[in-house]
Amino acid sequence: MIVHIVMFKFKDENKQENLLVVKSKLEELQSKIPMLEKMEVGIDFNQSERAFDLSLYSTFATKEDLKAYAVHPAHLEVVELIKKVTEVSKVVDYEL
């Protein structure tokens, strides 16, 4: 199993609204992308200096499925939105 985790730091402008919109758009991907086995999207409540604003945890059967997800049109549409409303993102991918 492949695990894909991404954390995002959002811009201050319209932050709360953008968090909710991005969370919703990411969650919709599960019904649009067949190779996406599981997805959890969470908005941070900690708000410490070290914290990111939103995290995405998703799983795939294979590395090839993760690669296919990365270029899927529905995913790319959400990526464009995320690029507009975030300052920083970090990712980690690993195999279980």
N, CA, C and O atoms as a GROMACS GRO file, in nm:
protein
  384
    1MET      N    1   0.085  -0.118   0.000
    1MET     CA    2   0.000   0.000   0.000
    1MET      C    3   0.090   0.125   0.000
    1MET      O    4   0.194   0.128   0.066
    2ILE      N    5   0.047   0.225  -0.074
    2ILE     CA    6   0.118   0.352  -0.084
    2ILE      C    7   0.041   0.457  -0.005
    2ILE      O    8  -0.081   0.471  -0.019
    3VAL      N    9   0.113   0.531   0.079
    3VAL     CA   10   0.054   0.639   0.157
    3VAL      C   11   0.106   0.772   0.102
    3VAL      O   12   0.226   0.788   0.079
    4HIS      N   13   0.015   0.865   0.083
    4HIS     CA   14   0.046   0.998   0.030
    4HIS      C   15  -0.009   1.100   0.129
    4HIS      O   16  -0.130   1.108   0.151
    5ILE      N   17   0.080   1.180   0.190
    5ILE     CA   18   0.040   1.280   0.287
    5ILE      C   19   0.087   1.416   0.239
    5ILE      O   20   0.203   1.433   0.200
    6VAL      N   21  -0.004   1.513   0.241
    6VAL     CA   22   0.031   1.650   0.204
    6VAL      C   23  -0.022   1.744   0.312
    6VAL      O   24  -0.133   1.726   0.362
    7MET      N   25   0.059   1.844   0.347
    7MET     CA   26   0.017   1.946   0.443
    7MET      C   27   0.027   2.082   0.375
    7MET      O   28   0.120   2.107   0.299
    8PHE      N   29  -0.070   2.168   0.404
    8PHE     CA   30  -0.079   2.298   0.339
    8PHE      C   31  -0.085   2.410   0.441
    8PHE      O   32  -0.151   2.398   0.545
    9LYS      N   33  -0.016   2.519   0.410
    9LYS     CA   34  -0.025   2.644   0.485
    9LYS      C   35  -0.098   2.741   0.393
    9LYS      O   36  -0.050   2.771   0.283
   10PHE      N   37  -0.213   2.792   0.438
   10PHE     CA   38  -0.297   2.878   0.356
   10PHE      C   39  -0.260   3.026   0.372
   10PHE      O   40  -0.210   3.068   0.476
   11LYS      N   41  -0.286   3.103   0.267
   11LYS     CA   42  -0.272   3.248   0.274
   11LYS      C   43  -0.378   3.302   0.369
   11LYS      O   44  -0.484   3.241   0.387
   12ASP      N   45  -0.352   3.415   0.431
   12ASP     CA   46  -0.445   3.474   0.527
   12ASP      C   47  -0.574   3.524   0.463
   12ASP      O   48  -0.680   3.518   0.525
   13GLU      N   49  -0.568   3.571   0.339
   13GLU     CA   50  -0.686   3.624   0.272
   13GLU      C   51  -0.793   3.516   0.252
   13GLU      O   52  -0.767   3.414   0.188
   14ASN      N   53  -0.911   3.539   0.307
   14ASN     CA   54  -1.025   3.445   0.298
   14ASN      C   55  -0.988   3.304   0.346
   14ASN      O   56  -1.036   3.205   0.292
   15LYS      N   57  -0.903   3.296   0.446
   15LYS     CA   58  -0.847   3.169   0.490
   15LYS      C   59  -0.954   3.067   0.531
   15LYS      O   60  -0.951   2.953   0.483
   16GLN      N   61  -1.046   3.105   0.616
   16GLN     CA   62  -1.144   3.007   0.665
   16GLN      C   63  -1.233   2.956   0.552
   16GLN      O   64  -1.261   2.836   0.544
   17GLU      N   65  -1.276   3.045   0.466
   17GLU     CA   66  -1.359   3.004   0.352
   17GLU      C   67  -1.280   2.913   0.259
   17GLU      O   68  -1.331   2.810   0.214
   18ASN      N   69  -1.156   2.951   0.229
   18ASN     CA   70  -1.073   2.870   0.140
   18ASN      C   71  -1.044   2.732   0.197
   18ASN      O   72  -1.041   2.634   0.123
   19LEU      N   73  -1.024   2.724   0.328
   19LEU     CA   74  -1.003   2.593   0.392
   19LEU      C   75  -1.123   2.502   0.368
   19LEU      O   76  -1.106   2.385   0.333
   20LEU      N   77  -1.241   2.554   0.387
   20LEU     CA   78  -1.362   2.473   0.370
   20LEU      C   79  -1.383   2.431   0.225
   20LEU      O   80  -1.423   2.318   0.197
   21VAL      N   81  -1.357   2.523   0.133
   21VAL     CA   82  -1.374   2.492  -0.010
   21VAL      C   83  -1.275   2.385  -0.053
   21VAL      O   84  -1.313   2.288  -0.119
   22VAL      N   85  -1.148   2.402  -0.017
   22VAL     CA   86  -1.046   2.305  -0.056
   22VAL      C   87  -1.074   2.169   0.007
   22VAL      O   88  -1.060   2.066  -0.059
   23LYS      N   89  -1.113   2.167   0.133
   23LYS     CA   90  -1.146   2.039   0.199
   23LYS      C   91  -1.256   1.967   0.122
   23LYS      O   92  -1.246   1.848   0.095
   24SER      N   93  -1.360   2.039   0.087
   24SER     CA   94  -1.472   1.981   0.014
   24SER      C   95  -1.429   1.930  -0.124
   24SER      O   96  -1.465   1.819  -0.163
   25LYS      N   97  -1.351   2.010  -0.196
   25LYS     CA   98  -1.306   1.970  -0.329
   25LYS      C   99  -1.216   1.847  -0.323
   25LYS      O  100  -1.226   1.758  -0.408
   26LEU      N  101  -1.129   1.841  -0.223
   26LEU     CA  102  -1.044   1.723  -0.208
   26LEU      C  103  -1.127   1.599  -0.177
   26LEU      O  104  -1.103   1.493  -0.234
   27GLU      N  105  -1.222   1.611  -0.088
   27GLU     CA  106  -1.306   1.496  -0.052
   27GLU      C  107  -1.388   1.446  -0.170
   27GLU      O  108  -1.416   1.326  -0.179
   28GLU      N  109  -1.426   1.534  -0.260
   28GLU     CA  110  -1.500   1.494  -0.380
   28GLU      C  111  -1.418   1.404  -0.472
   28GLU      O  112  -1.474   1.328  -0.551
   29LEU      N  113  -1.286   1.413  -0.463
   29LEU     CA  114  -1.200   1.334  -0.552
   29LEU      C  115  -1.219   1.184  -0.532
   29LEU      O  116  -1.200   1.106  -0.625
   30GLN      N  117  -1.257   1.144  -0.412
   30GLN     CA  118  -1.272   1.001  -0.386
   30GLN      C  119  -1.378   0.938  -0.475
   30GLN      O  120  -1.368   0.820  -0.510
   31SER      N  121  -1.480   1.013  -0.511
   31SER     CA  122  -1.584   0.958  -0.599
   31SER      C  123  -1.551   0.976  -0.747
   31SER      O  124  -1.620   0.921  -0.834
   32LYS      N  125  -1.445   1.051  -0.777
   32LYS     CA  126  -1.410   1.079  -0.916
   32LYS      C  127  -1.287   1.004  -0.966
   32LYS      O  128  -1.268   0.989  -1.087
   33ILE      N  129  -1.204   0.956  -0.873
   33ILE     CA  130  -1.077   0.894  -0.912
   33ILE      C  131  -1.073   0.752  -0.858
   33ILE      O  132  -1.052   0.732  -0.738
   34PRO      N  133  -1.093   0.652  -0.944
   34PRO     CA  134  -1.108   0.514  -0.898
   34PRO      C  135  -0.987   0.457  -0.824
   34PRO      O  136  -1.003   0.374  -0.735
   35MET      N  137  -0.866   0.499  -0.861
   35MET     CA  138  -0.748   0.441  -0.797
   35MET      C  139  -0.721   0.498  -0.657
   35MET      O  140  -0.632   0.449  -0.587
   36LEU      N  141  -0.795   0.598  -0.617
   36LEU     CA  142  -0.784   0.657  -0.484
   36LEU      C  143  -0.861   0.570  -0.386
   36LEU      O  144  -0.984   0.573  -0.383
   37GLU      N  145  -0.789   0.492  -0.306
   37GLU     CA  146  -0.854   0.395  -0.217
   37GLU      C  147  -0.919   0.460  -0.096
   37GLU      O  148  -1.033   0.429  -0.060
   38LYS      N  149  -0.845   0.550  -0.032
   38LYS     CA  150  -0.894   0.613   0.090
   38LYS      C  151  -0.840   0.754   0.097
   38LYS      O  152  -0.727   0.781   0.055
   39MET      N  153  -0.921   0.846   0.151
   39MET     CA  154  -0.874   0.982   0.169
   39MET      C  155  -0.935   1.040   0.297
   39MET      O  156  -1.054   1.025   0.324
   40GLU      N  157  -0.850   1.107   0.374
   40GLU     CA  158  -0.893   1.183   0.490
   40GLU      C  159  -0.838   1.324   0.474
   40GLU      O  160  -0.721   1.342   0.440
   41VAL      N  161  -0.922   1.424   0.498
   41VAL     CA  162  -0.880   1.563   0.490
   41VAL      C  163  -0.916   1.629   0.621
   41VAL      O  164  -1.031   1.622   0.664
   42GLY      N  165  -0.819   1.693   0.686
   42GLY     CA  166  -0.844   1.754   0.816
   42GLY      C  167  -0.796   1.898   0.822
   42GLY      O  168  -0.690   1.932   0.768
   43ILE      N  169  -0.876   1.981   0.889
   43ILE     CA  170  -0.839   2.120   0.914
   43ILE      C  171  -0.783   2.128   1.056
   43ILE      O  172  -0.844   2.078   1.150
   44ASP      N  173  -0.668   2.189   1.069
   44ASP     CA  174  -0.598   2.200   1.197
   44ASP      C  175  -0.678   2.283   1.298
   44ASP      O  176  -0.734   2.386   1.264
   45PHE      N  177  -0.681   2.236   1.424
   45PHE     CA  178  -0.738   2.315   1.532
   45PHE      C  179  -0.632   2.360   1.630
   45PHE      O  180  -0.660   2.441   1.719
   46ASN      N  181  -0.511   2.311   1.618
   46ASN     CA  182  -0.400   2.339   1.708
   46ASN      C  183  -0.354   2.485   1.698
   46ASN      O  184  -0.339   2.553   1.799
   47GLN      N  185  -0.333   2.530   1.578
   47GLN     CA  186  -0.292   2.666   1.546
   47GLN      C  187  -0.164   2.711   1.616
   47GLN      O  188  -0.147   2.829   1.648
   48SER      N  189  -0.075   2.617   1.641
   48SER     CA  190   0.056   2.654   1.696
   48SER      C  191   0.142   2.708   1.582
   48SER      O  192   0.106   2.697   1.465
   49GLU      N  193   0.253   2.767   1.617
   49GLU     CA  194   0.344   2.823   1.518
   49GLU      C  195   0.392   2.717   1.419
   49GLU      O  196   0.415   2.748   1.302
   50ARG      N  197   0.408   2.595   1.465
   50ARG     CA  198   0.459   2.485   1.381
   50ARG      C  199   0.351   2.420   1.294
   50ARG      O  200   0.382   2.346   1.202
   51ALA      N  201   0.225   2.448   1.325
   51ALA     CA  202   0.115   2.376   1.261
   51ALA      C  203   0.091   2.423   1.117
   51ALA      O  204   0.110   2.540   1.084
   52PHE      N  205   0.049   2.329   1.034
   52PHE     CA  206  -0.003   2.361   0.902
   52PHE      C  207  -0.154   2.371   0.915
   52PHE      O  208  -0.211   2.329   1.016
   53ASP      N  209  -0.220   2.426   0.813
   53ASP     CA  210  -0.363   2.454   0.822
   53ASP      C  211  -0.452   2.337   0.782
   53ASP      O  212  -0.561   2.320   0.836
   54LEU      N  213  -0.406   2.255   0.688
   54LEU     CA  214  -0.488   2.145   0.637
   54LEU      C  215  -0.396   2.030   0.600
   54LEU      O  216  -0.287   2.052   0.547
   55SER      N  217  -0.441   1.910   0.626
   55SER     CA  218  -0.362   1.794   0.584
   55SER      C  219  -0.450   1.697   0.506
   55SER      O  220  -0.571   1.688   0.525
   56LEU      N  221  -0.384   1.625   0.418
   56LEU     CA  222  -0.447   1.525   0.333
   56LEU      C  223  -0.373   1.394   0.353
   56LEU      O  224  -0.250   1.389   0.340
   57TYR      N  225  -0.448   1.289   0.384
   57TYR     CA  226  -0.392   1.154   0.397
   57TYR      C  227  -0.467   1.069   0.297
   57TYR      O  228  -0.589   1.060   0.302
   58SER      N  229  -0.394   1.005   0.205
   58SER     CA  230  -0.460   0.919   0.107
   58SER      C  231  -0.378   0.794   0.083
   58SER      O  232  -0.257   0.791   0.105
   59THR      N  233  -0.447   0.689   0.038
   59THR     CA  234  -0.380   0.563   0.012
   59THR      C  235  -0.414   0.511  -0.128
   59THR      O  236  -0.520   0.538  -0.184
   60PHE      N  237  -0.316   0.437  -0.181
   60PHE     CA  238  -0.325   0.379  -0.315
   60PHE      C  239  -0.268   0.238  -0.310
   60PHE      O  240  -0.186   0.207  -0.225
   61ALA      N  241  -0.311   0.154  -0.400
   61ALA     CA  242  -0.263   0.017  -0.404
   61ALA      C  243  -0.118   0.009  -0.449
   61ALA      O  244  -0.039  -0.071  -0.398
   62THR      N  245  -0.082   0.093  -0.547
   62THR     CA  246   0.051   0.085  -0.607
   62THR      C  247   0.108   0.225  -0.633
   62THR      O  248   0.036   0.325  -0.630
   63LYS      N  249   0.238   0.232  -0.658
   63LYS     CA  250   0.301   0.358  -0.697
   63LYS      C  251   0.244   0.408  -0.829
   63LYS      O  252   0.230   0.528  -0.850
   64GLU      N  253   0.210   0.316  -0.917
   64GLU     CA  254   0.153   0.354  -1.046
   64GLU      C  255   0.017   0.420  -1.027
   64GLU      O  256  -0.016   0.515  -1.098
   65ASP      N  257  -0.062   0.372  -0.930
   65ASP     CA  258  -0.190   0.435  -0.900
   65ASP      C  259  -0.171   0.577  -0.849
   65ASP      O  260  -0.246   0.666  -0.886
   66LEU      N  261  -0.072   0.598  -0.764
   66LEU     CA  262  -0.041   0.733  -0.716
   66LEU      C  263  -0.001   0.824  -0.833
   66LEU      O  264  -0.043   0.939  -0.840
   67LYS      N  265   0.079   0.771  -0.924
   67LYS     CA  266   0.120   0.850  -1.041
   67LYS      C  267  -0.001   0.885  -1.129
   67LYS      O  268  -0.010   0.996  -1.181
   68ALA      N  269  -0.092   0.790  -1.146
   68ALA     CA  270  -0.212   0.815  -1.225
   68ALA      C  271  -0.302   0.919  -1.158
   68ALA      O  272  -0.361   1.003  -1.226
   69TYR      N  273  -0.312   0.914  -1.026
   69TYR     CA  274  -0.387   1.013  -0.949
   69TYR      C  275  -0.328   1.152  -0.970
   69TYR      O  276  -0.402   1.249  -0.988
   70ALA      N  277  -0.197   1.161  -0.968
   70ALA     CA  278  -0.128   1.290  -0.978
   70ALA      C  279  -0.161   1.364  -1.108
   70ALA      O  280  -0.163   1.487  -1.110
   71VAL      N  281  -0.187   1.291  -1.215
   71VAL     CA  282  -0.215   1.354  -1.344
   71VAL      C  283  -0.362   1.346  -1.385
   71VAL      O  284  -0.398   1.389  -1.494
   72HIS      N  285  -0.446   1.294  -1.298
   72HIS     CA  286  -0.589   1.284  -1.327
   72HIS      C  287  -0.647   1.425  -1.339
   72HIS      O  288  -0.618   1.510  -1.255
   73PRO      N  289  -0.729   1.451  -1.441
   73PRO     CA  290  -0.785   1.585  -1.461
   73PRO      C  291  -0.860   1.641  -1.339
   73PRO      O  292  -0.850   1.760  -1.310
   74ALA      N  293  -0.934   1.558  -1.268
   74ALA     CA  294  -1.006   1.606  -1.150
   74ALA      C  295  -0.909   1.650  -1.041
   74ALA      O  296  -0.934   1.750  -0.973
   75HIS      N  297  -0.800   1.577  -1.025
   75HIS     CA  298  -0.698   1.615  -0.927
   75HIS      C  299  -0.629   1.744  -0.969
   75HIS      O  300  -0.609   1.833  -0.886
   76LEU      N  301  -0.593   1.755  -1.095
   76LEU     CA  302  -0.524   1.874  -1.144
   76LEU      C  303  -0.609   2.000  -1.127
   76LEU      O  304  -0.556   2.108  -1.102
   77GLU      N  305  -0.739   1.986  -1.140
   77GLU     CA  306  -0.830   2.099  -1.120
   77GLU      C  307  -0.822   2.149  -0.975
   77GLU      O  308  -0.819   2.270  -0.951
   78VAL      N  309  -0.820   2.057  -0.881
   78VAL     CA  310  -0.809   2.095  -0.740
   78VAL      C  311  -0.670   2.152  -0.710
   78VAL      O  312  -0.658   2.246  -0.631
   79VAL      N  313  -0.567   2.097  -0.772
   79VAL     CA  314  -0.432   2.148  -0.753
   79VAL      C  315  -0.424   2.295  -0.793
   79VAL      O  316  -0.359   2.375  -0.725
   80GLU      N  317  -0.488   2.332  -0.903
   80GLU     CA  318  -0.486   2.472  -0.947
   80GLU      C  319  -0.550   2.563  -0.843
   80GLU      O  320  -0.499   2.671  -0.815
   81LEU      N  321  -0.661   2.521  -0.786
   81LEU     CA  322  -0.724   2.598  -0.679
   81LEU      C  323  -0.631   2.610  -0.559
   81LEU      O  324  -0.614   2.718  -0.503
   82ILE      N  325  -0.572   2.499  -0.519
   82ILE     CA  326  -0.484   2.497  -0.402
   82ILE      C  327  -0.366   2.592  -0.422
   82ILE      O  328  -0.328   2.663  -0.330
   83LYS      N  329  -0.308   2.594  -0.540
   83LYS     CA  330  -0.195   2.683  -0.568
   83LYS      C  331  -0.232   2.830  -0.548
   83LYS      O  332  -0.148   2.910  -0.508
   84LYS      N  333  -0.358   2.865  -0.575
   84LYS     CA  334  -0.402   3.004  -0.563
   84LYS      C  335  -0.420   3.047  -0.417
   84LYS      O  336  -0.406   3.165  -0.386
   85VAL      N  337  -0.452   2.953  -0.328
   85VAL     CA  338  -0.491   2.991  -0.192
   85VAL      C  339  -0.391   2.949  -0.085
   85VAL      O  340  -0.412   2.977   0.033
   86THR      N  341  -0.282   2.884  -0.124
   86THR     CA  342  -0.184   2.840  -0.025
   86THR      C  343  -0.050   2.909  -0.044
   86THR      O  344  -0.017   2.958  -0.152
   87GLU      N  345   0.027   2.911   0.065
   87GLU     CA  346   0.162   2.966   0.062
   87GLU      C  347   0.267   2.857   0.047
   87GLU      O  348   0.364   2.871  -0.026
   88VAL      N  349   0.244   2.747   0.118
   88VAL     CA  350   0.343   2.639   0.127
   88VAL      C  351   0.271   2.506   0.134
   88VAL      O  352   0.162   2.495   0.191
   89SER      N  353   0.332   2.405   0.074
   89SER     CA  354   0.285   2.268   0.094
   89SER      C  355   0.405   2.176   0.110
   89SER      O  356   0.512   2.203   0.056
   90LYS      N  357   0.386   2.070   0.184
   90LYS     CA  358   0.488   1.968   0.205
   90LYS      C  359   0.424   1.833   0.181
   90LYS      O  360   0.305   1.813   0.208
   91VAL      N  361   0.503   1.740   0.129
   91VAL     CA  362   0.450   1.608   0.096
   91VAL      C  363   0.545   1.499   0.142
   91VAL      O  364   0.666   1.518   0.149
   92VAL      N  365   0.487   1.385   0.175
   92VAL     CA  366   0.564   1.264   0.198
   92VAL      C  367   0.485   1.148   0.139
   92VAL      O  368   0.364   1.136   0.159
   93ASP      N  369   0.554   1.062   0.066
   93ASP     CA  370   0.496   0.940   0.008
   93ASP      C  371   0.580   0.823   0.057
   93ASP      O  372   0.702   0.827   0.052
   94TYR      N  373   0.513   0.718   0.103
   94TYR     CA  374   0.587   0.601   0.147
   94TYR      C  375   0.506   0.474   0.124
   94TYR      O  376   0.385   0.477   0.102
   95GLU      N  377   0.577   0.363   0.130
   95GLU     CA  378   0.516   0.233   0.105
   95GLU      C  379   0.507   0.154   0.235
   95GLU      O  380   0.603   0.146   0.311
   96LEU      N  381   0.392   0.097   0.259
   96LEU     CA  382   0.374   0.011   0.377
   96LEU      C  383   0.394  -0.134   0.340
   96LEU      O  384   0.384  -0.221   0.426
   0.00000   0.00000   0.00000
